[in-house]
Every structure is written in C-alpha cells, then in structure tokens.
Amino acid sequence: MQFTVPREHPCLPGHFPGRPLVPGVVVLEHVLRAAEASAGRPLEALRLPQVKFMAPLLPGQSARIELDGHTPRWKFRVWRGDELIARGELVAADGGAVA
C-alpha cells in the first residue's frame, strides 16, 4: 500500500513549525489501514508491541507499506523509496474479531 500525507494535513502546522514532519502516529494510522485491508475488515483491540522509526517522512513524500503475516499478527515495514523509515509489529489482540 502506498500513501502520501498532503502538505495541507491538519497535523502538520505544529509538528514542527518551519520544518514540518509527518508525525509517527499518522504513519501508524496508514499501517493500520493496510492491516485492515489485509484482514478484509476493521480491527479492534490493537497492540503495537514493537515499533522503530529510523527516518522522518516529510509532507508530500510518497511512502510504501509492506506487511508480512496475516490476522491477527503482522510485521510491517514502511519505505520512502529505498530507505526504510519505520518497522514493527501490529497485533489484533482479540484475534481480529470485530467488536
């Protein structure tokens, strides 16, 4: 799954003034959407037992999410071109059931 956070996104003005960076929580929101697409349904009771950010994502830059695994557990990687910018694990703690 690919995504781009537009320069007009409401999270950017305060993160950081003069040199905006896409907040990690916004990147993780896209990872969640990719996992939900993989599961074919919304996921509830999520855990992120492991997340590491290696490089920033700037507004307007394209990023790509790779998922390994399936419901209820995925390992993910987020790439900006050939550069790994984040990696970790996402777990649907309820086994992927819809609440």
WOBEL-V234066 format. One record per pair of residues at least 24 apart in sequence whose C-alpha atoms are under 10 Angstrom apart, sorted by the first residue. I is the first residue (numbers start at 1). J is the second residue. D is the distance in Angstrom with one decimal. If there is no record, write none. Layout:
BEGIN
I|J|D  I|J|D
END
This chain:
BEGIN
1|30|8.7  1|31|8.7  1|33|9.1  1|34|6.4  1|35|9.8  1|37|9.3  1|63|8.4  1|64|5.6  1|65|5.2  1|66|7.1  1|67|9.0  1|78|9.6  2|30|8.9  2|34|9.2  2|62|6.9  2|63|5.6  2|64|4.3  2|65|6.2  2|66|9.2  2|78|9.3  2|79|9.3  2|80|9.7  3|27|9.1  3|30|7.5  3|31|9.9  3|60|9.5  3|61|8.5  3|62|5.8  3|63|5.5  3|64|6.5  3|65|8.3  4|30|9.7  4|57|9.3  4|58|9.2  4|59|7.4  4|60|5.8  4|61|5.8  4|62|4.7  4|63|6.3  4|64|8.9  5|30|9.9  5|57|8.8  5|58|8.0  5|59|5.4  5|60|5.7  5|61|7.1  5|62|7.7  5|63|8.9  6|58|9.3  6|59|5.6  6|60|5.1  6|61|8.3  6|62|9.7  7|58|8.6  7|59|5.0  7|60|5.8  7|61|9.3  8|59|8.4  8|60|9.3  9|59|8.3  9|60|9.9  12|58|9.7  12|59|8.0  19|58|8.8  19|59|9.7  20|56|9.9  20|57|9.3  20|58|6.8  20|59|7.0  21|56|6.5  21|57|6.1  21|58|4.9  21|59|6.4  22|56|7.2  22|57|5.5  22|58|5.7  22|59|6.1  22|60|9.4  22|61|9.6  23|56|8.5  23|57|8.1  23|58|9.2  23|59|9.9  24|51|9.8  24|52|9.7  24|53|7.7  24|56|8.4  24|57|8.6  24|86|8.9  27|53|9.9  27|56|10.0  27|57|8.4  27|63|9.0  27|65|9.5  27|78|8.3  27|85|9.9  27|86|8.6  28|76|9.9  28|78|9.3  28|86|9.2  28|87|9.9  28|88|9.9  28|90|9.5  30|63|9.8  30|64|9.6  30|65|8.1  30|78|9.6  31|64|9.5  31|65|6.7  31|66|8.7  31|67|8.5  31|74|9.9  31|76|7.5  31|77|8.7  31|78|8.1  31|87|10.0  31|88|9.9  31|89|9.9  31|90|8.5  32|76|9.9  32|90|7.9  32|91|9.9  34|65|7.4  34|66|8.5  34|67|7.8  34|76|9.5  35|65|9.8  35|66|9.7  35|67|7.5  35|68|9.8  35|69|9.5  35|70|8.1  35|71|8.1  35|72|9.2  35|73|9.0  35|74|7.5  35|75|9.8  35|76|9.1  35|90|8.2  35|91|9.5  35|92|9.5  36|71|8.9  36|92|10.0  36|96|9.2  38|67|8.5  38|69|9.3  38|70|7.1  38|71|7.9  38|74|9.7  39|70|7.0  39|71|5.9  39|72|8.3  39|96|7.8  39|97|10.0  40|71|9.6  41|96|8.5  41|97|8.8  41|98|7.6  42|96|8.2  42|97|8.5  42|98|6.5  42|99|9.0  43|71|9.1  43|72|8.9  43|91|9.4  43|92|6.4  43|93|9.2  43|94|8.6  43|95|8.9  43|96|5.6  43|97|6.8  43|98|6.1  43|99|8.2  44|91|9.6  44|92|6.4  44|93|7.7  44|94|7.0  44|95|8.9  44|96|6.7  44|97|7.0  44|98|6.2  44|99|6.4  45|91|8.4  45|92|5.9  45|93|5.4  45|94|6.0  45|95|8.9  45|96|8.3  45|97|9.0  45|98|9.2  45|99|8.5  46|72|9.2  46|73|9.8  46|90|7.1  46|91|5.6  46|92|4.5  46|93|5.5  46|94|7.8  46|95|9.5  46|96|8.7  47|73|9.5  47|89|8.3  47|90|5.9  47|91|5.1  47|92|6.4  47|93|6.4  47|94|9.8  48|73|9.9  48|74|9.9  48|75|9.9  48|88|7.5  48|89|5.8  48|90|4.8  48|91|6.3  48|92|9.0  48|93|9.7  49|88|7.7  49|89|6.2  49|90|6.9  49|91|7.6  50|75|9.2  50|87|8.1  50|88|4.9  50|89|5.3  50|90|7.7  50|91|9.8  51|75|9.7  51|76|9.1  51|77|9.7  51|86|7.2  51|87|5.8  51|88|4.1  51|89|6.5  51|90|8.6  52|77|9.6  52|85|8.4  52|86|5.5  52|87|5.5  52|88|6.1  52|89|9.5  53|77|9.9  53|78|9.1  53|84|8.7  53|85|5.8  53|86|4.3  53|87|6.7  53|88|8.8  54|78|9.9  54|83|9.1  54|84|7.0  54|85|4.8  54|86|5.7  54|87|8.2  55|79|9.6  55|80|9.1  55|83|8.2  55|84|7.5  55|85|4.6  55|86|7.2  56|80|9.2  56|84|9.9  56|85|6.5  56|86|8.7  57|85|7.4  57|86|9.6  70|96|9.7  71|95|6.9  71|96|5.9  71|97|9.3  72|96|5.2  72|97|8.8
END
